[in-house]
Amino acid sequence: MVEGDGKLVLLLGSPRSGTSWLAKIFDSHSRVIYRHEPDSVQKSPGLPFVPELAEQDQWRDQAASYLSALQEERASKSAGSLPMFRKQFRGALPEYARRFYSNSVKVIEALASRCGLSISPQIPDWISSVNKEKAVYVIKSVDSLTRTGLFARAVPSARVVHIIRHPCAFVASEIRGEKLSVMQIDTFLPSQVKMSQAIARGMDITVLSAMSREQQLASLWMLQNEKVMQEMASNPNYRAVVYEDLCKSPVDTAMELFEFCGLEWDKQTADFISLSTDYKGSDNERYFQVVRDPLKAAGKWRKELSAEQIKAIMDVVSDSLPGKLFDSEGRAEQSR
């Protein structure tokens, strides 16, 4: 039984795990107010990134206040991410005016950055207090994945959607980003070894430091996702979704998630899924591109990793909760 009013949806996952596509599927719903990675704009240095289960109660009030602040974060990155969608709580004129304003802000920010200036104009929601009651906030984050359990305690009524991608796909994408100089990869070894999941596996700094790059990234994927799955296992407001399942059946998967989050099906969402899965562009996709061939994107790692690399990755994760969702051929077992 799902509890609470579902006015807040937290969409969390590791980087390069399909969070942006799934987030835009949610954003395409006409009742959703979407915040794109607001925790990367408005940080909370006093809140631990990896709070252990036993200490989460002491941080609960601070986490609740932080989530409230993230809902209202309207920097262009958070409130103006593309593509933008029509919302039922805004008329046509305010909708187009907001898009024009948002695009203008992005141009001004780019020009200011070239001049060495930093500005932070806000994108208005233009929504009345009455209509706001009907809206559902969706916050997407990759930075706060290990805070999932804490956030769920802070706002018990929130729906939590946790997206998990094949570990080989995650590793291959991270390495690709490093080679393209668009990702700054940090495996956070000192933080990893302090996690109870790492301690239980005897993964100290010596063990992790001796691993290959692929294995270090695989351990990061495993420990972070396992922490979430362990802490949220009995929470009725939690759903884990496998990225590869979303790629295979995007409409059915989205319908199930919408129902879980208290959202009716929306034609605008159906149209966006059709558009985003019917991509016929070149093989040279942009690294952060949202619209792409999902099945091709899901299996790209098979051409990028050697058999030895795949085995090394699966050897690290195979006996973990998230690792058991997948096999070395890329098949996903039945997920929750």
C-alpha positions in Angstrom: 0.0 0.0 0.0 1.5 3.4 -1.0 1.3 5.9 1.8 1.0 9.7 1.7 -0.2 12.2 -0.9 2.7 11.9 -3.4 3.2 15.6 -3.9 7.0 15.0 -4.1 8.8 12.5 -6.3 12.5 11.9 -5.8 14.2 10.5 -8.8 17.7 9.3 -8.0 20.4 7.2 -9.6 24.1 7.0 -10.3 25.5 9.3 -13.0 25.1 8.0 -16.6 22.2 5.7 -15.6 19.4 7.2 -17.6 18.2 9.6 -14.9 17.9 12.5 -17.4 15.7 10.6 -19.8 13.4 9.2 -17.1 13.3 12.7 -15.5 12.2 14.2 -18.8 9.5 11.5 -19.1 8.2 12.8 -15.8 8.7 16.4 -16.8 6.6 15.8 -19.9 3.5 15.3 -17.6 1.4 18.4 -17.6 1.0 18.4 -13.8 4.7 18.1 -12.9 7.0 20.9 -11.7 10.4 19.6 -12.5 13.7 20.5 -10.8 16.8 19.3 -12.6 19.7 18.5 -10.2 18.9 21.4 -7.9 21.4 20.0 -5.3 24.2 20.7 -7.7 23.2 24.4 -7.6 22.0 24.8 -4.0 24.4 22.7 -1.9 24.0 21.7 1.8 27.6 21.2 3.1 26.3 20.5 6.6 24.3 17.5 5.5 26.4 14.3 5.1 26.6 12.8 1.6 26.8 9.2 3.0 24.7 9.2 6.2 24.7 5.8 7.9 21.3 4.3 8.8 21.9 4.7 12.5 22.6 8.4 12.3 19.8 9.4 9.9 17.3 10.5 12.5 19.6 13.2 13.8 19.7 14.7 10.2 16.0 14.3 9.4 14.8 17.8 10.1 17.7 19.4 8.3 17.1 17.1 5.3 13.4 18.0 5.2 14.3 21.7 5.1 16.8 21.1 2.4 14.3 19.3 0.2 11.8 22.1 0.7 14.5 24.5 -0.5 15.3 22.3 -3.5 11.7 22.4 -4.6 11.9 26.1 -4.8 15.3 26.2 -6.6 14.7 28.1 -9.8 18.1 28.7 -11.3 18.2 28.1 -15.1 19.9 24.7 -14.7 17.2 23.5 -12.4 14.0 25.2 -13.7 14.9 25.7 -17.3 16.3 22.4 -18.6 15.4 21.4 -22.1 13.1 20.3 -23.7 10.4 22.3 -22.0 6.7 21.1 -21.9 3.3 22.7 -21.7 1.8 22.7 -18.2 -1.9 22.6 -17.4 -1.5 25.2 -14.7 -0.2 27.8 -17.1 -2.0 29.4 -20.1 -0.5 29.5 -23.6 0.8 33.1 -23.3 2.6 32.6 -19.9 4.0 29.3 -21.2 5.6 30.9 -24.3 6.7 33.9 -22.3 8.4 31.7 -19.8 10.2 29.7 -22.5 11.4 33.0 -24.1 12.6 34.3 -20.7 14.4 31.0 -19.9 16.2 30.9 -23.3 17.2 34.5 -22.9 18.6 33.8 -19.4 20.7 31.0 -20.8 22.2 33.3 -23.5 22.9 36.0 -20.9 24.5 33.5 -18.5 26.8 32.2 -21.4 27.8 35.8 -22.3 28.5 36.7 -18.7 30.6 33.5 -18.2 32.8 34.5 -21.2 33.3 37.9 -19.5 34.3 36.2 -16.2 31.0 37.1 -14.5 28.8 34.9 -12.5 25.0 35.6 -12.4 22.1 33.5 -11.1 18.8 34.8 -12.4 15.8 32.8 -11.4 13.2 31.2 -13.8 9.7 31.9 -12.6 7.2 29.1 -12.3 4.2 31.3 -12.9 1.8 29.1 -11.1 -1.0 30.2 -8.7 -1.2 28.9 -5.1 -4.5 27.1 -6.1 -2.9 25.3 -9.1 0.2 24.6 -7.0 -1.9 22.3 -4.8 -2.6 20.1 -7.9 1.1 19.9 -9.0 3.6 17.2 -8.3 7.2 18.2 -7.8 9.9 16.0 -9.3 13.5 16.4 -8.1 16.2 14.6 -10.0 19.6 14.0 -8.5 22.7 12.0 -9.1 24.7 13.7 -6.4 22.5 12.7 -3.5 22.0 9.0 -4.3 23.5 7.9 -1.0 21.1 10.3 0.8 18.1 8.4 -0.4 17.3 6.7 2.9 17.7 10.0 4.8 15.5 11.9 2.3 12.8 9.2 2.6 12.8 9.5 6.4 12.7 13.3 6.1 9.6 13.3 3.9 7.9 10.0 4.4 5.1 10.8 1.9 7.6 11.3 -1.0 7.7 8.7 -3.7 11.3 7.5 -4.4 12.2 6.2 -7.9 15.6 4.7 -8.0 17.0 3.9 -11.5 19.7 1.4 -11.9 21.7 0.8 -15.1 23.9 -2.3 -16.0 27.2 -1.8 -14.2 29.2 -2.4 -17.4 27.2 0.4 -19.1 27.8 2.7 -16.2 31.6 2.0 -16.2 31.9 2.3 -19.9 30.0 5.6 -20.0 32.1 7.1 -17.2 35.3 6.1 -18.9 34.0 7.5 -22.2 33.3 10.8 -20.5 36.7 10.9 -18.9 38.3 10.5 -22.4 36.1 13.2 -23.8 37.1 15.5 -20.8 33.4 16.1 -20.1 33.3 14.1 -16.8 35.5 14.5 -13.8 35.7 11.1 -12.4 36.3 10.7 -8.7 35.7 7.3 -7.2 35.7 8.8 -3.7 37.8 5.9 -2.2 38.2 7.5 1.3 34.4 7.9 1.5 33.7 4.4 0.1 35.8 2.6 2.7 33.7 4.2 5.5 30.5 2.8 4.2 29.0 -0.1 6.2 28.5 -1.9 2.9 32.3 -1.7 2.2 33.3 -2.6 5.7 31.0 -5.7 5.5 32.9 -6.8 2.3 36.3 -6.1 3.7 36.9 -3.4 1.1 39.4 -1.2 2.8 41.6 1.5 1.2 44.3 -1.0 0.3 41.9 -3.3 -1.5 40.2 -0.5 -3.4 43.5 1.2 -4.3 44.8 -2.1 -5.8 41.8 -2.4 -8.1 41.8 -1.4 -11.8 40.0 1.7 -12.9 37.0 -0.4 -14.1 36.8 -2.3 -10.8 37.0 0.9 -8.8 34.1 2.4 -10.7 32.2 -0.9 -10.4 32.7 -0.8 -6.6 31.4 2.7 -6.5 28.3 1.7 -8.5 27.8 -1.4 -6.3 28.2 0.2 -2.8 26.0 3.3 -3.5 23.2 1.3 -5.2 23.3 -1.4 -2.6 23.1 1.1 0.2 19.9 2.5 -1.3 18.4 -1.0 -1.9 19.2 -2.1 1.7 17.8 1.0 3.4 14.7 1.2 1.2 13.8 -2.5 0.9 10.7 -2.3 3.2 9.6 1.2 2.2 6.2 1.0 0.3 7.0 4.4 -1.3 10.1 3.1 -3.0 10.5 1.7 -6.5 13.6 0.5 -8.3 13.6 0.5 -12.1 16.2 -1.0 -14.3 17.2 1.3 -17.1 17.4 -1.5 -19.6 13.7 -2.4 -18.8 12.8 1.2 -19.4 14.5 1.1 -22.8 12.7 -2.1 -23.8 9.2 -1.0 -22.7 9.3 2.7 -22.1 5.5 3.3 -22.2 4.6 0.4 -20.0 7.3 1.2 -17.5 6.4 4.9 -17.5 2.7 4.1 -16.9 3.6 1.9 -13.9 5.8 4.6 -12.4 3.1 7.3 -13.0 0.5 5.2 -11.3 2.9 4.6 -8.4 3.4 8.4 -8.1 -0.2 9.3 -8.4 -0.1 10.6 -11.9 -2.6 9.8 -14.6 -1.3 9.0 -18.1 -0.7 12.0 -20.2 -0.8 12.3 -24.0 2.1 14.7 -23.9 4.2 12.0 -22.2 3.2 9.5 -24.9 4.3 12.0 -27.6 7.6 12.6 -25.9 8.4 8.9 -25.5 7.6 8.4 -29.2 9.8 11.2 -30.2 12.7 10.3 -27.9 12.7 6.6 -28.9 12.4 7.2 -32.6 15.8 8.9 -32.9 17.4 8.3 -36.4 20.5 10.5 -36.0 24.1 9.6 -36.5 26.2 7.3 -34.3 28.1 10.4 -33.0 25.6 11.3 -30.3 26.4 14.1 -27.8 27.5 12.7 -24.5 24.6 14.4 -22.5 22.0 13.9 -25.2 18.5 13.0 -24.0 16.9 12.1 -27.3 18.6 9.0 -28.7 17.9 5.3 -29.7 17.5 3.8 -26.2 18.2 0.2 -27.0 21.4 1.2 -28.9 22.4 3.4 -26.0 21.7 0.6 -23.5 24.0 -1.9 -25.3 26.8 0.5 -26.4 29.1 -0.8 -23.7 29.4 -4.2 -25.4 31.5 -2.6 -28.1 33.5 -0.5 -25.7 34.6 -3.0 -23.1 36.8 -6.1 -23.6 35.8 -9.5 -22.3 38.4 -9.1 -19.6 37.0 -5.8 -18.5 33.5 -7.1 -18.4 34.6 -10.1 -16.3 36.5 -7.8 -13.9 33.5 -5.6 -13.4 31.0 -8.5 -12.9 33.4 -10.2 -10.5 33.2 -7.1 -8.2 29.4 -6.7 -8.3 27.9 -10.2 -9.0 27.0 -11.1 -5.4 25.5 -7.7 -4.5 21.9 -6.7 -4.5 22.2 -4.5 -7.5 24.6 -6.8 -9.2 22.1 -9.7 -9.0 19.8 -7.7 -11.3 22.1 -8.2 -14.2 24.3 -10.8 -16.0 27.5 -10.3 -18.1 25.5 -10.5 -21.3 23.5 -7.4 -20.4 20.3 -9.1 -19.6 18.3 -7.7 -16.6 16.7 -10.2 -14.2 13.2 -9.4 -13.0 13.4 -6.2 -11.0 11.2 -5.0 -8.3 
